[in-house]
Amino acid sequence: MQARQSLCLDKHCGAVIIAADGQTVIGAGFNGPPRNDVSLRRCHIPMDKRRKYPSDKSCCIHAEQRAIYDALEHHAKSLPGAKLYYITVDEAGQPRRSSRPWCTHCSKLALDVGLVKFYLWHQDGIRGYDTAEYNDLSFASAAHDEL
């Protein structure tokens, strides 16, 4: 599982992208510092001390971004119509429920490469968001966070 490979000290996240055929994994990634170089980690800095960005409070490259980069490198023609599945795990490697859509960086990137769905695991189960809806919800969350 991708999330268990995370190098982030804050949150362990993973993502896979499944082609439109519903079976073929075309991209995968986990969150971590740039180039997975732990000397570039900023996770050790307390959240309240980090510079606050309106939509990305993470210290690492996002799992979704890495999965998209992986797909672009190896299966770019299969990205349009594909679906992204995202998960976080706790310290023991057990799945954790996702928060609401909030990352405008990932939502814009997903739209740009032609992903059609963004799946998250919530309290009431796995929910698939149309990528445009995910983008709208992310921008709404970012605007709320700025207040």
Phi and psi in radians as a Rosetta constraint file:
Dihedral C 1 N 2 CA 2 C 2 CIRCULARHARMONIC -1.029 0.35
Dihedral N 2 CA 2 C 2 N 3 CIRCULARHARMONIC -0.761 0.35
Dihedral C 2 N 3 CA 3 C 3 CIRCULARHARMONIC -1.042 0.35
Dihedral N 3 CA 3 C 3 N 4 CIRCULARHARMONIC -0.530 0.35
Dihedral C 3 N 4 CA 4 C 4 CIRCULARHARMONIC -1.256 0.35
Dihedral N 4 CA 4 C 4 N 5 CIRCULARHARMONIC -0.214 0.35
Dihedral C 4 N 5 CA 5 C 5 CIRCULARHARMONIC -1.609 0.35
Dihedral N 5 CA 5 C 5 N 6 CIRCULARHARMONIC -0.064 0.35
Dihedral C 5 N 6 CA 6 C 6 CIRCULARHARMONIC -0.910 0.35
Dihedral N 6 CA 6 C 6 N 7 CIRCULARHARMONIC 2.467 0.35
Dihedral C 6 N 7 CA 7 C 7 CIRCULARHARMONIC -1.870 0.35
Dihedral N 7 CA 7 C 7 N 8 CIRCULARHARMONIC 0.106 0.35
Dihedral C 7 N 8 CA 8 C 8 CIRCULARHARMONIC -1.396 0.35
Dihedral N 8 CA 8 C 8 N 9 CIRCULARHARMONIC 2.468 0.35
Dihedral C 8 N 9 CA 9 C 9 CIRCULARHARMONIC -1.499 0.35
Dihedral N 9 CA 9 C 9 N 10 CIRCULARHARMONIC -0.297 0.35
Dihedral C 9 N 10 CA 10 C 10 CIRCULARHARMONIC -1.526 0.35
Dihedral N 10 CA 10 C 10 N 11 CIRCULARHARMONIC -0.854 0.35
Dihedral C 10 N 11 CA 11 C 11 CIRCULARHARMONIC -2.597 0.35
Dihedral N 11 CA 11 C 11 N 12 CIRCULARHARMONIC 2.450 0.35
Dihedral C 11 N 12 CA 12 C 12 CIRCULARHARMONIC -1.892 0.35
Dihedral N 12 CA 12 C 12 N 13 CIRCULARHARMONIC 1.892 0.35
Dihedral C 12 N 13 CA 13 C 13 CIRCULARHARMONIC -2.155 0.35
Dihedral N 13 CA 13 C 13 N 14 CIRCULARHARMONIC 2.638 0.35
Dihedral C 13 N 14 CA 14 C 14 CIRCULARHARMONIC -2.521 0.35
Dihedral N 14 CA 14 C 14 N 15 CIRCULARHARMONIC 2.723 0.35
Dihedral C 14 N 15 CA 15 C 15 CIRCULARHARMONIC -2.563 0.35
Dihedral N 15 CA 15 C 15 N 16 CIRCULARHARMONIC 2.532 0.35
Dihedral C 15 N 16 CA 16 C 16 CIRCULARHARMONIC -2.286 0.35
Dihedral N 16 CA 16 C 16 N 17 CIRCULARHARMONIC 2.623 0.35
Dihedral C 16 N 17 CA 17 C 17 CIRCULARHARMONIC -2.035 0.35
Dihedral N 17 CA 17 C 17 N 18 CIRCULARHARMONIC 2.244 0.35
Dihedral C 17 N 18 CA 18 C 18 CIRCULARHARMONIC -1.909 0.35
Dihedral N 18 CA 18 C 18 N 19 CIRCULARHARMONIC 2.272 0.35
Dihedral C 18 N 19 CA 19 C 19 CIRCULARHARMONIC -1.068 0.35
Dihedral N 19 CA 19 C 19 N 20 CIRCULARHARMONIC 2.904 0.35
Dihedral C 19 N 20 CA 20 C 20 CIRCULARHARMONIC -1.008 0.35
Dihedral N 20 CA 20 C 20 N 21 CIRCULARHARMONIC -0.379 0.35
Dihedral C 20 N 21 CA 21 C 21 CIRCULARHARMONIC -1.225 0.35
Dihedral N 21 CA 21 C 21 N 22 CIRCULARHARMONIC -0.176 0.35
Dihedral C 21 N 22 CA 22 C 22 CIRCULARHARMONIC 1.383 0.35
Dihedral N 22 CA 22 C 22 N 23 CIRCULARHARMONIC 0.070 0.35
Dihedral C 22 N 23 CA 23 C 23 CIRCULARHARMONIC -2.256 0.35
Dihedral N 23 CA 23 C 23 N 24 CIRCULARHARMONIC -0.588 0.35
Dihedral C 23 N 24 CA 24 C 24 CIRCULARHARMONIC -1.557 0.35
Dihedral N 24 CA 24 C 24 N 25 CIRCULARHARMONIC 2.129 0.35
Dihedral C 24 N 25 CA 25 C 25 CIRCULARHARMONIC -1.347 0.35
Dihedral N 25 CA 25 C 25 N 26 CIRCULARHARMONIC 2.123 0.35
Dihedral C 25 N 26 CA 26 C 26 CIRCULARHARMONIC -1.949 0.35
Dihedral N 26 CA 26 C 26 N 27 CIRCULARHARMONIC -0.166 0.35
Dihedral C 26 N 27 CA 27 C 27 CIRCULARHARMONIC -2.802 0.35
Dihedral N 27 CA 27 C 27 N 28 CIRCULARHARMONIC 2.606 0.35
Dihedral C 27 N 28 CA 28 C 28 CIRCULARHARMONIC -2.663 0.35
Dihedral N 28 CA 28 C 28 N 29 CIRCULARHARMONIC 2.625 0.35
Dihedral C 28 N 29 CA 29 C 29 CIRCULARHARMONIC -2.907 0.35
Dihedral N 29 CA 29 C 29 N 30 CIRCULARHARMONIC 2.824 0.35
Dihedral C 29 N 30 CA 30 C 30 CIRCULARHARMONIC -2.331 0.35
Dihedral N 30 CA 30 C 30 N 31 CIRCULARHARMONIC 2.786 0.35
Dihedral C 30 N 31 CA 31 C 31 CIRCULARHARMONIC -1.420 0.35
Dihedral N 31 CA 31 C 31 N 32 CIRCULARHARMONIC 2.596 0.35
Dihedral C 31 N 32 CA 32 C 32 CIRCULARHARMONIC 3.137 0.35
Dihedral N 32 CA 32 C 32 N 33 CIRCULARHARMONIC 3.016 0.35
Dihedral C 32 N 33 CA 33 C 33 CIRCULARHARMONIC -1.162 0.35
Dihedral N 33 CA 33 C 33 N 34 CIRCULARHARMONIC 2.829 0.35
Dihedral C 33 N 34 CA 34 C 34 CIRCULARHARMONIC -0.879 0.35
Dihedral N 34 CA 34 C 34 N 35 CIRCULARHARMONIC 2.337 0.35
Dihedral C 34 N 35 CA 35 C 35 CIRCULARHARMONIC 1.030 0.35
Dihedral N 35 CA 35 C 35 N 36 CIRCULARHARMONIC 0.306 0.35
Dihedral C 35 N 36 CA 36 C 36 CIRCULARHARMONIC 0.985 0.35
Dihedral N 36 CA 36 C 36 N 37 CIRCULARHARMONIC 0.458 0.35
Dihedral C 36 N 37 CA 37 C 37 CIRCULARHARMONIC -1.531 0.35
Dihedral N 37 CA 37 C 37 N 38 CIRCULARHARMONIC 1.840 0.35
Dihedral C 37 N 38 CA 38 C 38 CIRCULARHARMONIC -1.094 0.35
Dihedral N 38 CA 38 C 38 N 39 CIRCULARHARMONIC -0.332 0.35
Dihedral C 38 N 39 CA 39 C 39 CIRCULARHARMONIC -1.224 0.35
Dihedral N 39 CA 39 C 39 N 40 CIRCULARHARMONIC -0.259 0.35
Dihedral C 39 N 40 CA 40 C 40 CIRCULARHARMONIC -1.677 0.35
Dihedral N 40 CA 40 C 40 N 41 CIRCULARHARMONIC 0.057 0.35
Dihedral C 40 N 41 CA 41 C 41 CIRCULARHARMONIC -1.110 0.35
Dihedral N 41 CA 41 C 41 N 42 CIRCULARHARMONIC 2.478 0.35
Dihedral C 41 N 42 CA 42 C 42 CIRCULARHARMONIC -2.124 0.35
Dihedral N 42 CA 42 C 42 N 43 CIRCULARHARMONIC 0.173 0.35
Dihedral C 42 N 43 CA 43 C 43 CIRCULARHARMONIC -1.136 0.35
Dihedral N 43 CA 43 C 43 N 44 CIRCULARHARMONIC -0.442 0.35
Dihedral C 43 N 44 CA 44 C 44 CIRCULARHARMONIC -1.269 0.35
Dihedral N 44 CA 44 C 44 N 45 CIRCULARHARMONIC -0.278 0.35
Dihedral C 44 N 45 CA 45 C 45 CIRCULARHARMONIC -1.379 0.35
Dihedral N 45 CA 45 C 45 N 46 CIRCULARHARMONIC 2.211 0.35
Dihedral C 45 N 46 CA 46 C 46 CIRCULARHARMONIC -0.970 0.35
Dihedral N 46 CA 46 C 46 N 47 CIRCULARHARMONIC 2.490 0.35
Dihedral C 46 N 47 CA 47 C 47 CIRCULARHARMONIC -0.922 0.35
Dihedral N 47 CA 47 C 47 N 48 CIRCULARHARMONIC -0.709 0.35
Dihedral C 47 N 48 CA 48 C 48 CIRCULARHARMONIC -1.253 0.35
Dihedral N 48 CA 48 C 48 N 49 CIRCULARHARMONIC -0.213 0.35
Dihedral C 48 N 49 CA 49 C 49 CIRCULARHARMONIC -1.674 0.35
Dihedral N 49 CA 49 C 49 N 50 CIRCULARHARMONIC -0.262 0.35
Dihedral C 49 N 50 CA 50 C 50 CIRCULARHARMONIC -1.323 0.35
Dihedral N 50 CA 50 C 50 N 51 CIRCULARHARMONIC 2.622 0.35
Dihedral C 50 N 51 CA 51 C 51 CIRCULARHARMONIC -1.071 0.35
Dihedral N 51 CA 51 C 51 N 52 CIRCULARHARMONIC 2.291 0.35
Dihedral C 51 N 52 CA 52 C 52 CIRCULARHARMONIC -1.631 0.35
Dihedral N 52 CA 52 C 52 N 53 CIRCULARHARMONIC 2.046 0.35
Dihedral C 52 N 53 CA 53 C 53 CIRCULARHARMONIC -1.629 0.35
Dihedral N 53 CA 53 C 53 N 54 CIRCULARHARMONIC 2.615 0.35
Dihedral C 53 N 54 CA 54 C 54 CIRCULARHARMONIC -1.150 0.35
Dihedral N 54 CA 54 C 54 N 55 CIRCULARHARMONIC -0.393 0.35
Dihedral C 54 N 55 CA 55 C 55 CIRCULARHARMONIC -2.331 0.35
Dihedral N 55 CA 55 C 55 N 56 CIRCULARHARMONIC -0.103 0.35
Dihedral C 55 N 56 CA 56 C 56 CIRCULARHARMONIC -2.431 0.35
Dihedral N 56 CA 56 C 56 N 57 CIRCULARHARMONIC 1.785 0.35
Dihedral C 56 N 57 CA 57 C 57 CIRCULARHARMONIC -1.751 0.35
Dihedral N 57 CA 57 C 57 N 58 CIRCULARHARMONIC 0.134 0.35
Dihedral C 57 N 58 CA 58 C 58 CIRCULARHARMONIC -1.371 0.35
Dihedral N 58 CA 58 C 58 N 59 CIRCULARHARMONIC 2.647 0.35
Dihedral C 58 N 59 CA 59 C 59 CIRCULARHARMONIC -1.656 0.35
Dihedral N 59 CA 59 C 59 N 60 CIRCULARHARMONIC -0.120 0.35
Dihedral C 59 N 60 CA 60 C 60 CIRCULARHARMONIC -2.131 0.35
Dihedral N 60 CA 60 C 60 N 61 CIRCULARHARMONIC 2.913 0.35
Dihedral C 60 N 61 CA 61 C 61 CIRCULARHARMONIC -1.184 0.35
Dihedral N 61 CA 61 C 61 N 62 CIRCULARHARMONIC 2.338 0.35
Dihedral C 61 N 62 CA 62 C 62 CIRCULARHARMONIC -1.298 0.35
Dihedral N 62 CA 62 C 62 N 63 CIRCULARHARMONIC 2.591 0.35
Dihedral C 62 N 63 CA 63 C 63 CIRCULARHARMONIC -1.025 0.35
Dihedral N 63 CA 63 C 63 N 64 CIRCULARHARMONIC -0.705 0.35
Dihedral C 63 N 64 CA 64 C 64 CIRCULARHARMONIC -1.078 0.35
Dihedral N 64 CA 64 C 64 N 65 CIRCULARHARMONIC -0.756 0.35
Dihedral C 64 N 65 CA 65 C 65 CIRCULARHARMONIC -1.074 0.35
Dihedral N 65 CA 65 C 65 N 66 CIRCULARHARMONIC -0.803 0.35
Dihedral C 65 N 66 CA 66 C 66 CIRCULARHARMONIC -1.117 0.35
Dihedral N 66 CA 66 C 66 N 67 CIRCULARHARMONIC -0.665 0.35
Dihedral C 66 N 67 CA 67 C 67 CIRCULARHARMONIC -1.121 0.35
Dihedral N 67 CA 67 C 67 N 68 CIRCULARHARMONIC -0.700 0.35
Dihedral C 67 N 68 CA 68 C 68 CIRCULARHARMONIC -1.169 0.35
Dihedral N 68 CA 68 C 68 N 69 CIRCULARHARMONIC -0.756 0.35
Dihedral C 68 N 69 CA 69 C 69 CIRCULARHARMONIC -1.051 0.35
Dihedral N 69 CA 69 C 69 N 70 CIRCULARHARMONIC -0.733 0.35
Dihedral C 69 N 70 CA 70 C 70 CIRCULARHARMONIC -1.069 0.35
Dihedral N 70 CA 70 C 70 N 71 CIRCULARHARMONIC -0.806 0.35
Dihedral C 70 N 71 CA 71 C 71 CIRCULARHARMONIC -1.133 0.35
Dihedral N 71 CA 71 C 71 N 72 CIRCULARHARMONIC -0.693 0.35
Dihedral C 71 N 72 CA 72 C 72 CIRCULARHARMONIC -1.077 0.35
Dihedral N 72 CA 72 C 72 N 73 CIRCULARHARMONIC -0.686 0.35
Dihedral C 72 N 73 CA 73 C 73 CIRCULARHARMONIC -1.243 0.35
Dihedral N 73 CA 73 C 73 N 74 CIRCULARHARMONIC -0.651 0.35
Dihedral C 73 N 74 CA 74 C 74 CIRCULARHARMONIC -1.943 0.35
Dihedral N 74 CA 74 C 74 N 75 CIRCULARHARMONIC -0.407 0.35
Dihedral C 74 N 75 CA 75 C 75 CIRCULARHARMONIC -2.559 0.35
Dihedral N 75 CA 75 C 75 N 76 CIRCULARHARMONIC 0.745 0.35
Dihedral C 75 N 76 CA 76 C 76 CIRCULARHARMONIC -0.945 0.35
Dihedral N 76 CA 76 C 76 N 77 CIRCULARHARMONIC -0.671 0.35
Dihedral C 76 N 77 CA 77 C 77 CIRCULARHARMONIC -1.207 0.35
Dihedral N 77 CA 77 C 77 N 78 CIRCULARHARMONIC -0.299 0.35
Dihedral C 77 N 78 CA 78 C 78 CIRCULARHARMONIC -1.607 0.35
Dihedral N 78 CA 78 C 78 N 79 CIRCULARHARMONIC -0.070 0.35
Dihedral C 78 N 79 CA 79 C 79 CIRCULARHARMONIC -1.161 0.35
Dihedral N 79 CA 79 C 79 N 80 CIRCULARHARMONIC -0.794 0.35
Dihedral C 79 N 80 CA 80 C 80 CIRCULARHARMONIC -1.027 0.35
Dihedral N 80 CA 80 C 80 N 81 CIRCULARHARMONIC 2.221 0.35
Dihedral C 80 N 81 CA 81 C 81 CIRCULARHARMONIC 1.557 0.35
Dihedral N 81 CA 81 C 81 N 82 CIRCULARHARMONIC -0.070 0.35
Dihedral C 81 N 82 CA 82 C 82 CIRCULARHARMONIC -1.384 0.35
Dihedral N 82 CA 82 C 82 N 83 CIRCULARHARMONIC 2.929 0.35
Dihedral C 82 N 83 CA 83 C 83 CIRCULARHARMONIC -2.191 0.35
Dihedral N 83 CA 83 C 83 N 84 CIRCULARHARMONIC 2.467 0.35
Dihedral C 83 N 84 CA 84 C 84 CIRCULARHARMONIC -1.872 0.35
Dihedral N 84 CA 84 C 84 N 85 CIRCULARHARMONIC 2.339 0.35
Dihedral C 84 N 85 CA 85 C 85 CIRCULARHARMONIC -2.036 0.35
Dihedral N 85 CA 85 C 85 N 86 CIRCULARHARMONIC 2.230 0.35
Dihedral C 85 N 86 CA 86 C 86 CIRCULARHARMONIC -2.139 0.35
Dihedral N 86 CA 86 C 86 N 87 CIRCULARHARMONIC 2.478 0.35
Dihedral C 86 N 87 CA 87 C 87 CIRCULARHARMONIC -2.587 0.35
Dihedral N 87 CA 87 C 87 N 88 CIRCULARHARMONIC 2.657 0.35
Dihedral C 87 N 88 CA 88 C 88 CIRCULARHARMONIC -2.069 0.35
Dihedral N 88 CA 88 C 88 N 89 CIRCULARHARMONIC 2.654 0.35
Dihedral C 88 N 89 CA 89 C 89 CIRCULARHARMONIC -2.227 0.35
Dihedral N 89 CA 89 C 89 N 90 CIRCULARHARMONIC 2.725 0.35
Dihedral C 89 N 90 CA 90 C 90 CIRCULARHARMONIC -1.463 0.35
Dihedral N 90 CA 90 C 90 N 91 CIRCULARHARMONIC -3.069 0.35
Dihedral C 90 N 91 CA 91 C 91 CIRCULARHARMONIC -1.032 0.35
Dihedral N 91 CA 91 C 91 N 92 CIRCULARHARMONIC -0.490 0.35
Dihedral C 91 N 92 CA 92 C 92 CIRCULARHARMONIC -1.524 0.35
Dihedral N 92 CA 92 C 92 N 93 CIRCULARHARMONIC 0.008 0.35
Dihedral C 92 N 93 CA 93 C 93 CIRCULARHARMONIC 1.486 0.35
Dihedral N 93 CA 93 C 93 N 94 CIRCULARHARMONIC 0.210 0.35
Dihedral C 93 N 94 CA 94 C 94 CIRCULARHARMONIC -1.585 0.35
Dihedral N 94 CA 94 C 94 N 95 CIRCULARHARMONIC 2.464 0.35
Dihedral C 94 N 95 CA 95 C 95 CIRCULARHARMONIC -1.001 0.35
Dihedral N 95 CA 95 C 95 N 96 CIRCULARHARMONIC 2.470 0.35
Dihedral C 95 N 96 CA 96 C 96 CIRCULARHARMONIC -2.071 0.35
Dihedral N 96 CA 96 C 96 N 97 CIRCULARHARMONIC 2.598 0.35
Dihedral C 96 N 97 CA 97 C 97 CIRCULARHARMONIC -1.215 0.35
Dihedral N 97 CA 97 C 97 N 98 CIRCULARHARMONIC 2.554 0.35
Dihedral C 97 N 98 CA 98 C 98 CIRCULARHARMONIC -1.441 0.35
Dihedral N 98 CA 98 C 98 N 99 CIRCULARHARMONIC 2.720 0.35
Dihedral C 98 N 99 CA 99 C 99 CIRCULARHARMONIC -1.430 0.35
Dihedral N 99 CA 99 C 99 N 100 CIRCULARHARMONIC -3.108 0.35
Dihedral C 99 N 100 CA 100 C 100 CIRCULARHARMONIC -1.166 0.35
Dihedral N 100 CA 100 C 100 N 101 CIRCULARHARMONIC 2.797 0.35
Dihedral C 100 N 101 CA 101 C 101 CIRCULARHARMONIC -1.019 0.35
Dihedral N 101 CA 101 C 101 N 102 CIRCULARHARMONIC 2.301 0.35
Dihedral C 101 N 102 CA 102 C 102 CIRCULARHARMONIC -2.544 0.35
Dihedral N 102 CA 102 C 102 N 103 CIRCULARHARMONIC -0.279 0.35
Dihedral C 102 N 103 CA 103 C 103 CIRCULARHARMONIC -1.607 0.35
Dihedral N 103 CA 103 C 103 N 104 CIRCULARHARMONIC 1.843 0.35
Dihedral C 103 N 104 CA 104 C 104 CIRCULARHARMONIC -1.225 0.35
Dihedral N 104 CA 104 C 104 N 105 CIRCULARHARMONIC -0.491 0.35
Dihedral C 104 N 105 CA 105 C 105 CIRCULARHARMONIC -1.094 0.35
Dihedral N 105 CA 105 C 105 N 106 CIRCULARHARMONIC -0.866 0.35
Dihedral C 105 N 106 CA 106 C 106 CIRCULARHARMONIC -1.239 0.35
Dihedral N 106 CA 106 C 106 N 107 CIRCULARHARMONIC -0.649 0.35
Dihedral C 106 N 107 CA 107 C 107 CIRCULARHARMONIC -1.163 0.35
Dihedral N 107 CA 107 C 107 N 108 CIRCULARHARMONIC -0.689 0.35
Dihedral C 107 N 108 CA 108 C 108 CIRCULARHARMONIC -1.182 0.35
Dihedral N 108 CA 108 C 108 N 109 CIRCULARHARMONIC -0.728 0.35
Dihedral C 108 N 109 CA 109 C 109 CIRCULARHARMONIC -1.107 0.35
Dihedral N 109 CA 109 C 109 N 110 CIRCULARHARMONIC -0.737 0.35
Dihedral C 109 N 110 CA 110 C 110 CIRCULARHARMONIC -1.071 0.35
Dihedral N 110 CA 110 C 110 N 111 CIRCULARHARMONIC -0.750 0.35
Dihedral C 110 N 111 CA 111 C 111 CIRCULARHARMONIC -1.102 0.35
Dihedral N 111 CA 111 C 111 N 112 CIRCULARHARMONIC -0.750 0.35
Dihedral C 111 N 112 CA 112 C 112 CIRCULARHARMONIC -1.096 0.35
Dihedral N 112 CA 112 C 112 N 113 CIRCULARHARMONIC -0.597 0.35
Dihedral C 112 N 113 CA 113 C 113 CIRCULARHARMONIC -1.624 0.35
Dihedral N 113 CA 113 C 113 N 114 CIRCULARHARMONIC -0.062 0.35
Dihedral C 113 N 114 CA 114 C 114 CIRCULARHARMONIC 1.628 0.35
Dihedral N 114 CA 114 C 114 N 115 CIRCULARHARMONIC 0.277 0.35
Dihedral C 114 N 115 CA 115 C 115 CIRCULARHARMONIC -1.132 0.35
Dihedral N 115 CA 115 C 115 N 116 CIRCULARHARMONIC 2.502 0.35
Dihedral C 115 N 116 CA 116 C 116 CIRCULARHARMONIC -1.816 0.35
Dihedral N 116 CA 116 C 116 N 117 CIRCULARHARMONIC -0.393 0.35
Dihedral C 116 N 117 CA 117 C 117 CIRCULARHARMONIC -2.440 0.35
Dihedral N 117 CA 117 C 117 N 118 CIRCULARHARMONIC 2.620 0.35
Dihedral C 117 N 118 CA 118 C 118 CIRCULARHARMONIC -2.285 0.35
Dihedral N 118 CA 118 C 118 N 119 CIRCULARHARMONIC 1.967 0.35
Dihedral C 118 N 119 CA 119 C 119 CIRCULARHARMONIC -1.789 0.35
Dihedral N 119 CA 119 C 119 N 120 CIRCULARHARMONIC 2.324 0.35
Dihedral C 119 N 120 CA 120 C 120 CIRCULARHARMONIC -2.275 0.35
Dihedral N 120 CA 120 C 120 N 121 CIRCULARHARMONIC 2.649 0.35
Dihedral C 120 N 121 CA 121 C 121 CIRCULARHARMONIC -1.714 0.35
Dihedral N 121 CA 121 C 121 N 122 CIRCULARHARMONIC 2.015 0.35
Dihedral C 121 N 122 CA 122 C 122 CIRCULARHARMONIC -1.939 0.35
Dihedral N 122 CA 122 C 122 N 123 CIRCULARHARMONIC 3.115 0.35
Dihedral C 122 N 123 CA 123 C 123 CIRCULARHARMONIC -0.906 0.35
Dihedral N 123 CA 123 C 123 N 124 CIRCULARHARMONIC -0.705 0.35
Dihedral C 123 N 124 CA 124 C 124 CIRCULARHARMONIC -1.633 0.35
Dihedral N 124 CA 124 C 124 N 125 CIRCULARHARMONIC 0.242 0.35
Dihedral C 124 N 125 CA 125 C 125 CIRCULARHARMONIC 2.046 0.35
Dihedral N 125 CA 125 C 125 N 126 CIRCULARHARMONIC -2.998 0.35
Dihedral C 125 N 126 CA 126 C 126 CIRCULARHARMONIC -1.363 0.35
Dihedral N 126 CA 126 C 126 N 127 CIRCULARHARMONIC 2.295 0.35
Dihedral C 126 N 127 CA 127 C 127 CIRCULARHARMONIC -2.153 0.35
Dihedral N 127 CA 127 C 127 N 128 CIRCULARHARMONIC 2.274 0.35
Dihedral C 127 N 128 CA 128 C 128 CIRCULARHARMONIC -1.704 0.35
Dihedral N 128 CA 128 C 128 N 129 CIRCULARHARMONIC 2.203 0.35
Dihedral C 128 N 129 CA 129 C 129 CIRCULARHARMONIC -1.827 0.35
Dihedral N 129 CA 129 C 129 N 130 CIRCULARHARMONIC 2.333 0.35
Dihedral C 129 N 130 CA 130 C 130 CIRCULARHARMONIC -0.995 0.35
Dihedral N 130 CA 130 C 130 N 131 CIRCULARHARMONIC 2.434 0.35
Dihedral C 130 N 131 CA 131 C 131 CIRCULARHARMONIC -1.062 0.35
Dihedral N 131 CA 131 C 131 N 132 CIRCULARHARMONIC -0.624 0.35
Dihedral C 131 N 132 CA 132 C 132 CIRCULARHARMONIC -1.148 0.35
Dihedral N 132 CA 132 C 132 N 133 CIRCULARHARMONIC -0.683 0.35
Dihedral C 132 N 133 CA 133 C 133 CIRCULARHARMONIC -1.129 0.35
Dihedral N 133 CA 133 C 133 N 134 CIRCULARHARMONIC -0.762 0.35
Dihedral C 133 N 134 CA 134 C 134 CIRCULARHARMONIC -1.017 0.35
Dihedral N 134 CA 134 C 134 N 135 CIRCULARHARMONIC -0.739 0.35
Dihedral C 134 N 135 CA 135 C 135 CIRCULARHARMONIC -1.095 0.35
Dihedral N 135 CA 135 C 135 N 136 CIRCULARHARMONIC -0.808 0.35
Dihedral C 135 N 136 CA 136 C 136 CIRCULARHARMONIC -1.047 0.35
Dihedral N 136 CA 136 C 136 N 137 CIRCULARHARMONIC -0.801 0.35
Dihedral C 136 N 137 CA 137 C 137 CIRCULARHARMONIC -1.130 0.35
Dihedral N 137 CA 137 C 137 N 138 CIRCULARHARMONIC -0.642 0.35
Dihedral C 137 N 138 CA 138 C 138 CIRCULARHARMONIC -1.116 0.35
Dihedral N 138 CA 138 C 138 N 139 CIRCULARHARMONIC -0.773 0.35
Dihedral C 138 N 139 CA 139 C 139 CIRCULARHARMONIC -1.176 0.35
Dihedral N 139 CA 139 C 139 N 140 CIRCULARHARMONIC -0.620 0.35
Dihedral C 139 N 140 CA 140 C 140 CIRCULARHARMONIC -1.127 0.35
Dihedral N 140 CA 140 C 140 N 141 CIRCULARHARMONIC -0.728 0.35
Dihedral C 140 N 141 CA 141 C 141 CIRCULARHARMONIC -1.145 0.35
Dihedral N 141 CA 141 C 141 N 142 CIRCULARHARMONIC -0.726 0.35
Dihedral C 141 N 142 CA 142 C 142 CIRCULARHARMONIC -1.121 0.35
Dihedral N 142 CA 142 C 142 N 143 CIRCULARHARMONIC -0.716 0.35
Dihedral C 142 N 143 CA 143 C 143 CIRCULARHARMONIC -1.128 0.35
Dihedral N 143 CA 143 C 143 N 144 CIRCULARHARMONIC -0.686 0.35
Dihedral C 143 N 144 CA 144 C 144 CIRCULARHARMONIC -1.133 0.35
Dihedral N 144 CA 144 C 144 N 145 CIRCULARHARMONIC -0.705 0.35
Dihedral C 144 N 145 CA 145 C 145 CIRCULARHARMONIC -1.157 0.35
Dihedral N 145 CA 145 C 145 N 146 CIRCULARHARMONIC -0.440 0.35
Dihedral C 145 N 146 CA 146 C 146 CIRCULARHARMONIC -1.324 0.35
Dihedral N 146 CA 146 C 146 N 147 CIRCULARHARMONIC -0.318 0.35
